[in-house]
Amino acid sequence: MAAEEGDGVSLQKQNAWRCQKYLDWVKTQPSCVSGIEPCGDAHHMKGHGMGGSVKAPDWASIPLTREEHAAIHLGWQTWEGVHGSQWEHVAKTLGRAIQEGIITIKGMK
């Protein structure tokens, strides 16, 4: 069934992808806010149909320092107003993971 406009399709209803190796790699990356490396924390995206009572999938994680991670949990909307969309940071993190060969696609070199 296709989603209708305004349905607010929730991604958290899908089976959540879990990969500790990926999270460990995210924690070694520079913070997407301050550039501090290693950042130390992998933040699972909140809002946008993610998070809530069910943790977002591991692919929806971004590198943050412990302090930055605490700040986003005080209010993700406010945080995004200052630092940009979590989706943008997730896309950049996934792109870096693909470029570095952390995430690979079967059949592609």
VEXVOKE-927162 format. One record per residue (C-alpha): residue number from 1; x, y, z. Coordinates in steps of 0.25 Angstrom, whole numbers, plus 2048, in hexadecimal, padded with zeros to 3 digits. Layout:
# VEXVOKE-927162
<rec pos="NUM" X="X" Y="Y" Z="Z"/>
...
***
This chain:
# VEXVOKE-927162
<rec pos="1" X="800" Y="800" Z="800"/>
<rec pos="2" X="806" Y="80E" Z="7FC"/>
<rec pos="3" X="806" Y="819" Z="806"/>
<rec pos="4" X="7FD" Y="824" Z="805"/>
<rec pos="5" X="802" Y="832" Z="806"/>
<rec pos="6" X="802" Y="837" Z="814"/>
<rec pos="7" X="801" Y="828" Z="81A"/>
<rec pos="8" X="80E" Y="82B" Z="822"/>
<rec pos="9" X="814" Y="81D" Z="81E"/>
<rec pos="10" X="81C" Y="818" Z="82A"/>
<rec pos="11" X="829" Y="812" Z="827"/>
<rec pos="12" X="82A" Y="80C" Z="836"/>
<rec pos="13" X="81F" Y="802" Z="832"/>
<rec pos="14" X="82A" Y="7FB" Z="829"/>
<rec pos="15" X="833" Y="7F0" Z="82F"/>
<rec pos="16" X="83E" Y="7F9" Z="835"/>
<rec pos="17" X="84C" Y="7F6" Z="82F"/>
<rec pos="18" X="856" Y="7F3" Z="83A"/>
<rec pos="19" X="865" Y="7F3" Z="838"/>
<rec pos="20" X="86F" Y="7F5" Z="844"/>
<rec pos="21" X="87B" Y="7F6" Z="83A"/>
<rec pos="22" X="874" Y="802" Z="833"/>
<rec pos="23" X="871" Y="809" Z="840"/>
<rec pos="24" X="87F" Y="807" Z="844"/>
<rec pos="25" X="884" Y="80D" Z="837"/>
<rec pos="26" X="87B" Y="819" Z="839"/>
<rec pos="27" X="881" Y="81C" Z="847"/>
<rec pos="28" X="88F" Y="81D" Z="840"/>
<rec pos="29" X="88A" Y="828" Z="836"/>
<rec pos="30" X="88B" Y="837" Z="838"/>
<rec pos="31" X="87F" Y="83D" Z="83F"/>
<rec pos="32" X="875" Y="842" Z="834"/>
<rec pos="33" X="874" Y="84F" Z="83D"/>
<rec pos="34" X="882" Y="853" Z="842"/>
<rec pos="35" X="88B" Y="84A" Z="83A"/>
<rec pos="36" X="891" Y="844" Z="847"/>
<rec pos="37" X="897" Y="837" Z="843"/>
<rec pos="38" X="894" Y="82C" Z="848"/>
<rec pos="39" X="886" Y="831" Z="84C"/>
<rec pos="40" X="884" Y="825" Z="856"/>
<rec pos="41" X="875" Y="824" Z="854"/>
<rec pos="42" X="86B" Y="81F" Z="84A"/>
<rec pos="43" X="85E" Y="826" Z="84A"/>
<rec pos="44" X="852" Y="81F" Z="845"/>
<rec pos="45" X="849" Y="829" Z="83E"/>
<rec pos="46" X="83D" Y="82E" Z="845"/>
<rec pos="47" X="830" Y="833" Z="83F"/>
<rec pos="48" X="82C" Y="832" Z="830"/>
<rec pos="49" X="826" Y="825" Z="832"/>
<rec pos="50" X="832" Y="820" Z="83A"/>
<rec pos="51" X="835" Y="81D" Z="848"/>
<rec pos="52" X="829" Y="81F" Z="852"/>
<rec pos="53" X="827" Y="812" Z="85A"/>
<rec pos="54" X="82F" Y="80A" Z="850"/>
<rec pos="55" X="83E" Y="80E" Z="84D"/>
<rec pos="56" X="840" Y="812" Z="83F"/>
<rec pos="57" X="848" Y="808" Z="836"/>
<rec pos="58" X="857" Y="808" Z="838"/>
<rec pos="59" X="859" Y="80E" Z="829"/>
<rec pos="60" X="852" Y="81A" Z="82E"/>
<rec pos="61" X="85D" Y="81E" Z="838"/>
<rec pos="62" X="866" Y="82A" Z="838"/>
<rec pos="63" X="873" Y="82D" Z="83E"/>
<rec pos="64" X="872" Y="837" Z="84A"/>
<rec pos="65" X="87B" Y="83A" Z="857"/>
<rec pos="66" X="874" Y="836" Z="864"/>
<rec pos="67" X="870" Y="844" Z="867"/>
<rec pos="68" X="86A" Y="846" Z="859"/>
<rec pos="69" X="863" Y="839" Z="85B"/>
<rec pos="70" X="85D" Y="83E" Z="868"/>
<rec pos="71" X="859" Y="84B" Z="861"/>
<rec pos="72" X="851" Y="845" Z="856"/>
<rec pos="73" X="849" Y="83D" Z="860"/>
<rec pos="74" X="845" Y="84A" Z="867"/>
<rec pos="75" X="83D" Y="84D" Z="85A"/>
<rec pos="76" X="840" Y="848" Z="84C"/>
<rec pos="77" X="838" Y="853" Z="845"/>
<rec pos="78" X="840" Y="85E" Z="84C"/>
<rec pos="79" X="84D" Y="856" Z="849"/>
<rec pos="80" X="849" Y="855" Z="83A"/>
<rec pos="81" X="846" Y="864" Z="83A"/>
<rec pos="82" X="855" Y="867" Z="83E"/>
<rec pos="83" X="85C" Y="85B" Z="837"/>
<rec pos="84" X="854" Y="856" Z="82B"/>
<rec pos="85" X="84B" Y="84A" Z="829"/>
<rec pos="86" X="84F" Y="83D" Z="82F"/>
<rec pos="87" X="84B" Y="837" Z="821"/>
<rec pos="88" X="856" Y="83F" Z="81B"/>
<rec pos="89" X="860" Y="83A" Z="825"/>
<rec pos="90" X="85C" Y="82C" Z="823"/>
<rec pos="91" X="85D" Y="82D" Z="814"/>
<rec pos="92" X="86B" Y="833" Z="816"/>
<rec pos="93" X="86F" Y="828" Z="820"/>
<rec pos="94" X="86A" Y="81D" Z="817"/>
<rec pos="95" X="871" Y="823" Z="80B"/>
<rec pos="96" X="87E" Y="823" Z="812"/>
<rec pos="97" X="87C" Y="814" Z="817"/>
<rec pos="98" X="879" Y="810" Z="808"/>
<rec pos="99" X="886" Y="818" Z="803"/>
<rec pos="100" X="88E" Y="811" Z="80E"/>
<rec pos="101" X="889" Y="803" Z="80B"/>
<rec pos="102" X="882" Y="802" Z="819"/>
<rec pos="103" X="875" Y="7FF" Z="812"/>
<rec pos="104" X="876" Y="7F8" Z="805"/>
<rec pos="105" X="86B" Y="7F4" Z="7FB"/>
<rec pos="106" X="86B" Y="7E6" Z="7F6"/>
<rec pos="107" X="86F" Y="7E5" Z="7E7"/>
<rec pos="108" X="876" Y="7F3" Z="7E7"/>
<rec pos="109" X="885" Y="7F5" Z="7E7"/>
***
